[in-house]
Amino acid sequence: MIWPFKKTSTPEGQLYAVYNAIVAQSRQTHFYADWAVPDTVTGRFDMISLHMCVLFRRLRPAPGESKDFAQDLFDLFFKDMDRSLRELGVSDVGVPKKIEKMGNLFYGLLEKVTFSLDSDDQSGLAATINRNVFDEGKPDEAVKLAGYLFEFAAELDKQPLAEIKAGNLKAGAAA
């Protein structure tokens, strides 16, 4: 749930830098033009969600570390989804229901993506992507996207957490 009056513990500029990097990464035309991700509101949400899942996996705190940055980033993500729904004309009554549904979808995806990455199960990730992004219709594109997400996770794993949390997230182009 989004708490609009919650004060974040992370400087806003750092949060926006990381979030904007994830959004930019998820909007690469390659995903939509070459790998057939639907260029729709749902397709874009799926791509942002997949990238956020990989990032949240990287941000898992070590024992004794704070979870504040990841929580603040999650709150920003869903605040942006709330804003986007309102811009699309969803009513004030309808937004909370849609946000709840999006949150449930995201948590399910987060669990499956994290498990697949942690267990080095690229075919499991491809199956999850094919089911969630392509409605079981594009297994070849799902394999490509899963391979890319494994590469993206490896890139993030090389980056120091302090750099990511400082707003210096680096991500390469999808190939």
C-alpha positions as CSV (number, residue, x, y, z in Angstrom):
1,M,0.0,0.0,0.0
2,I,1.2,3.5,-0.8
3,W,1.3,6.0,2.1
4,P,1.4,9.4,0.5
5,F,2.6,11.1,3.6
6,K,5.4,8.7,4.5
7,K,8.7,10.5,4.6
8,T,11.4,8.4,2.8
9,S,14.6,7.8,4.5
10,T,16.5,7.9,1.2
11,P,17.2,11.2,-0.5
12,E,14.6,11.7,-3.2
13,G,17.2,12.4,-6.0
14,Q,18.9,9.0,-5.4
15,L,15.5,7.2,-5.5
16,Y,14.4,8.9,-8.7
17,A,17.8,8.3,-10.4
18,V,17.6,4.6,-9.7
19,Y,13.9,4.4,-10.6
20,N,14.3,6.4,-13.8
21,A,17.2,4.1,-14.8
22,I,15.0,1.1,-14.4
23,V,12.2,2.7,-16.4
24,A,14.6,3.7,-19.2
25,Q,16.0,0.2,-19.2
26,S,12.6,-1.3,-19.5
27,R,11.5,0.9,-22.3
28,Q,14.2,0.0,-24.7
29,T,12.6,-0.4,-28.1
30,H,14.4,-3.7,-28.6
31,F,12.0,-5.5,-26.2
32,Y,8.9,-4.3,-28.0
33,A,10.1,-4.3,-31.6
34,D,12.3,-7.4,-31.7
35,W,11.1,-9.6,-28.8
36,A,7.4,-8.9,-29.3
37,V,6.7,-7.6,-25.8
38,P,3.3,-5.9,-26.2
39,D,3.7,-2.1,-26.4
40,T,0.7,-1.5,-24.2
41,V,0.2,-0.3,-20.7
42,T,0.3,-3.9,-19.4
43,G,3.4,-4.7,-21.5
44,R,5.2,-1.7,-20.1
45,F,4.2,-2.5,-16.5
46,D,5.4,-6.1,-17.1
47,M,8.8,-4.8,-18.3
48,I,9.2,-2.4,-15.4
49,S,8.2,-5.1,-13.0
50,L,10.7,-7.6,-14.4
51,H,13.5,-5.1,-14.1
52,M,12.4,-4.1,-10.6
53,C,12.3,-7.8,-9.6
54,V,15.9,-8.2,-10.6
55,L,16.9,-4.9,-8.8
56,F,15.0,-5.9,-5.6
57,R,16.9,-9.2,-5.7
58,R,20.1,-7.3,-5.8
59,L,19.0,-5.0,-3.0
60,R,18.3,-7.8,-0.5
61,P,19.9,-6.6,2.7
62,A,22.6,-8.5,4.4
63,P,22.0,-9.2,8.0
64,G,21.9,-5.9,9.9
65,E,21.4,-3.8,6.8
66,S,18.5,-1.5,6.4
67,K,15.6,-2.3,4.1
68,D,14.7,1.4,3.8
69,F,16.1,2.0,0.3
70,A,14.2,-1.0,-1.2
71,Q,11.0,0.0,0.6
72,D,11.3,3.6,-0.6
73,L,11.9,2.4,-4.1
74,F,8.9,0.1,-4.0
75,D,6.8,3.0,-2.7
76,L,8.0,5.2,-5.6
77,F,7.2,2.5,-8.1
78,F,3.6,2.1,-7.0
79,K,3.2,5.8,-6.6
80,D,4.2,6.1,-10.2
81,M,1.7,3.4,-11.2
82,D,-1.0,5.2,-9.3
83,R,-0.2,8.4,-11.1
84,S,-0.2,6.6,-14.5
85,L,-3.5,5.0,-13.9
86,R,-5.0,8.4,-13.0
87,E,-3.6,9.9,-16.2
88,L,-5.2,7.1,-18.2
89,G,-8.5,8.1,-16.7
90,V,-9.1,5.4,-14.1
91,S,-11.5,6.8,-11.5
92,D,-10.5,7.6,-7.9
93,V,-12.6,4.6,-6.9
94,G,-11.0,2.2,-9.4
95,V,-7.4,3.1,-8.8
96,P,-7.0,1.3,-5.4
97,K,-8.5,-1.9,-6.8
98,K,-6.2,-1.8,-9.8
99,I,-3.1,-1.0,-7.7
100,E,-4.0,-3.9,-5.4
101,K,-4.2,-6.2,-8.4
102,M,-0.9,-4.9,-9.8
103,G,0.7,-5.3,-6.4
104,N,-0.4,-9.0,-6.2
105,L,0.9,-9.6,-9.7
106,F,4.2,-7.9,-8.8
107,Y,4.7,-9.9,-5.6
108,G,4.0,-13.2,-7.5
109,L,6.4,-12.2,-10.2
110,L,9.0,-11.1,-7.7
111,E,8.9,-14.5,-6.0
112,K,9.2,-16.4,-9.2
113,V,11.9,-14.2,-10.8
114,T,14.0,-14.3,-7.6
115,F,13.7,-18.0,-7.2
116,S,14.7,-18.6,-10.9
117,L,17.7,-16.3,-10.6
118,D,18.8,-17.7,-7.3
119,S,18.5,-21.3,-8.5
120,D,20.1,-20.6,-11.9
121,D,16.9,-21.8,-13.6
122,Q,16.7,-19.9,-16.9
123,S,14.1,-22.2,-18.4
124,G,11.9,-21.7,-15.3
125,L,12.3,-17.9,-15.7
126,A,11.4,-18.2,-19.4
127,A,8.3,-20.2,-18.5
128,T,7.3,-17.5,-16.0
129,I,7.8,-14.8,-18.6
130,N,6.0,-16.7,-21.3
131,R,3.0,-17.1,-18.9
132,N,3.0,-13.6,-17.5
133,V,4.1,-11.4,-20.4
134,F,3.2,-13.3,-23.5
135,D,0.1,-15.3,-22.3
136,E,1.8,-18.5,-23.2
137,G,2.2,-17.4,-26.9
138,K,5.8,-16.6,-27.4
139,P,8.2,-19.2,-25.9
140,D,11.1,-18.2,-28.1
141,E,10.9,-14.5,-27.1
142,A,10.5,-15.6,-23.5
143,V,13.8,-17.5,-23.7
144,K,15.5,-14.4,-25.1
145,L,14.1,-12.2,-22.4
146,A,15.0,-14.7,-19.7
147,G,18.6,-14.7,-21.0
148,Y,18.7,-11.0,-20.9
149,L,17.4,-10.8,-17.3
150,F,20.1,-13.2,-16.3
151,E,22.7,-10.9,-17.9
152,F,21.0,-7.9,-16.3
153,A,21.2,-9.6,-12.9
154,A,24.9,-10.4,-13.4
155,E,25.5,-6.7,-14.3
156,L,23.8,-5.6,-11.1
157,D,25.7,-8.2,-9.0
158,K,28.9,-6.6,-10.1
159,Q,27.9,-3.1,-9.0
160,P,28.5,-2.1,-5.4
161,L,25.3,-1.6,-3.4
162,A,26.5,1.7,-2.2
163,E,26.8,2.9,-5.8
164,I,23.3,1.7,-6.7
165,K,21.8,3.3,-3.6
166,A,23.7,6.5,-4.4
167,G,21.7,6.6,-7.7
168,N,24.4,5.3,-9.9
169,L,22.7,2.3,-11.4
170,K,24.3,1.2,-14.6
171,A,22.6,-1.1,-17.1
172,G,23.6,-2.0,-20.6
173,A,21.6,-2.3,-23.7
174,A,19.6,-5.4,-24.4
175,A,21.2,-7.4,-27.2
